């Protein structure tokens, strides 16, 4: 079985509003723990990312809409 790839995109900046990395959308705790997580733990983190991506995109759209006023 293949290793579970890291979601890291090398854009490592933590958003203070969400606590998520701007690139991979993991928290600092998830990033720090990645190397010691088993496959189940890594899959659990991956499962959270689409929801976080949707929330990030929703926030960005709301901010753009607010700025356009």
Steps between C-alpha positions, in 0.01 A plus 500: 500500500631845407586757763247775559636820348525819698258773389781756533520744208805690630289809568553501875316790658252458783182707467440653843122510444467125440824350629540321166801503273426708189647228280388163639222611737636296792538640849845543648432199724406286199812612314722425800343158556496391135824301513383294796139445390404154381315461169163522673597832660630637171179401322301673775691824437452468123127454556479840675665695219210529248276647771771745597562591135129575455499712816813688387342565159174614663692743721697633203181555298337679793805723544506581127130582506549725802795675334293566187240699695 
